[in-house]
Structures are given as C-alpha cells and as structure tokens.
Amino acid sequence: MEQQQYPGLQIDSDMRQQHREWKIQRIAWALLFALLIAILLGLFGRGGPISTTSVESADGMLRIDYERFVRNHTPDKLQLTFQAQSETARVKLSGDYAQKIRIEHITPTPVRTTSDQDGIVFVFDTRPSAVTEASIHFSPDGFGKLEGWIALDGRQPHPFNQFIYP
C-alpha cells in the first residue's frame, strides 16, 4: 500500500484506494445515466416512445392501443378502434386477461355484456361500416407479464402483452 504523508498537514493518502473509488464512481454515473435514459424512453410507465404501442388486424377492422408497462392497482385503459359490419359489434376480451384485471368502466357503455369459457363479450351498438372507438378502463391486479387478446365479431383474436410493475 503506497501511502504518502504531507508534512505539517497530518494527511495520509492511499492512491490505490482513491483510484478504486474513482472507478466505482464512474460506473455509478454510467448506471444512473442509463436509468435516466430508460425513464425518458418510458420503460417504467407512461410517457415515453417505448411505453405506448398498438396492435392492428390485417384487415384493419380492429386496432388496440395500450401501454406496455403499467403499475399494479393503477388505472389504465385499452383503447379500441373498430369497424363493425352490422348494427352491433361483439368485442371479446380473453378470460385469462380479464381475471387479472379489475374493469372499472367501459366507454361507451356496452348494450350487453356476457361471458363464456373463453372470455367476456361486450356488445356495442354501431352503424355498419362506421368507425367506433371504445375504451376499457381497468386496474391490474398482480405484477409480472400479462398476456391477453381481443377479438372482433368472432374473428381471429389479436394478442397483446403488458408488464405490470408492483
């Protein structure tokens, strides 16, 4: 251990220890900078370019806008944009997803809500070929990866994934 003493000041210095501390300090600054970038990009919640995403059907009849990263017991929403072929539209939400969230309200209010072994079906009054927007407001229960799907009028389901922070 190389130590230096400064006459009259009674100060000991250990340059090897000082270099280790400087290295640790640089690593800590790099980690804090990376964390700040992740926060600005939206990795920990709303507001960043990687936080919000959407899924759209191949025929363009259904679009789901949602947050990739949500927090446990914090209100959020699934924004649905769809085009019905008749005067009613049946939107089905997967049962596994529905069991892990608490639906607070749906806008506009569906005329009928039913459930079956696969999920919950919301029936909306629509005009044929008109674009309709609906929002499912919910709060997630639990944490971790949350997978779900939404299907329009019995068509193929469109999967989506969210991650719930505690």
N, C-alpha and C positions, 0 to 999 in steps of 0.2 A: 504494500500500500504506500503510494507515494504521497507524502504529506509535506506541506510547506508551512513554515511558520514565518510570520511577519513580525519583525522586531518592533516592540513598543505597542503593538495593537492586540496582542494575545489572541490571534485568529489562526485557527488551523483550517487547512483546505485539503480536500481529498478530490483530486481532479477526475479519477476514475469513477467515483460515485456521482460527481457532477455530470459527467458525460452520459451515464446511465439515466439520470433524471431528465436530461435534455432529450434523450431518445424517447423515453416514455411520454414526455410532454408532447413531442411531435406526433406520436401515434395517437394520443388522446385528441389532439386538434384535428387530425385527419378523420377520426371516428365521429367527432362532433360535426364536422363539415358534411360527411356522408349522411348523417342523421338529418341534418337540416335540408339537404337536397331531397331526401326521401319524404320528408314532411311537405316540402313545397310541391313535389310531384303528386301528392295525395295518397301515399302509401298507408297513412294512419287515419284516413277519413275523408270527408267531403272536401271538394275544392281544387283538386289537382287534376292534371290531364290523365293520369292513370287510374283515377278513382271512379270516374263515370264511364260506363260502357253501354252497349246495346246489342241486341240480337234481333235479326230480321229474317223472316221466312223467305224462301227462294222466290215465291210468287209475289212478295211484297204485301201480302194481306195482313200480316201481323208484325209489329215491332215492339220490343220490350226494352225500355230504358231503365237502368238501375245502377246502384252504387256497388262496386266490387267489395269495398271494405266498409263494414258497418259496426256499430258498437252494441253490445248486449243491453237490452231494455231501453234502447234509444229509438225514438220514432224515425221511420224511414218510409220510402214508398217505391212501388213498382209502377212505372208509367207505361200504359199500354196504348198503342195506336193501332186500330184495326179497321178493316173494311168488310162488312157483312154482305152476304148475298141475298139475305131476306130481311124481313122486318124485325127479326130478333137475332141476336148473336149470342152464342154459347161459348163462354171463356172458361176453360177448365184449368185449375191450379193443382199441381201434384199434391197428393196426400202427405207424402213424406215431408215436403216443404211446409205445408200448412200446419203440421203437427209441431214444428219447431219455431213457429212464429205466433204472435197474437195479433189477429186482424182487428184494427181499431175502427176503420170505416172505409167505405168504397165510394168513390165519386165518379160518375153519377151513381146513385143507388140502383142496384140491380132490381128488376121486377120480380125475380125469383132466384133463390139460392137452394141448391140441392147438393147432396153428396152421394158418392158411390164408392166402390172399393179402391178406385184409382185416385180420387181427389174430390175437390169441391168445384161445382159448376155454378157459375154466375151467368144469369140470363139478362141481357140488356135489350131494351127497345132501341132499334136503329132504323135508319132509312136504307133501303137497298142501294148498294154501291157508294154510300156516303162514308166518309172517314169519321170514325168515332174515337174519342180519347177517353180513357178511364184510368183512375189511379187507385191502387190498393195500398192503403196506409196501414203500416204494421210496426210492431216492435219485436225484434228477435228475442227468443228465449234460449240461452245457452251460448256457447262460443265454439269456435273452430270452423271447419269448412261446412258450408250449407249449400246443398245442391237441390235444384228444383227444375220444373218445366211448366210451360203454359202451352195449351193447345186451343185453337180457334175452330169452332163448329165441327169437332170430330176429326180435324186434320192431324197431321203428324205433330207431335209435341216438339217444342223448341226449348232445349235445355239452357240453363244459366247457372252460374256459380257465384257465391258470395263468401267472404270470410268475415266471421264475427269476432271482434276483439272483446275480451272480457270487460 
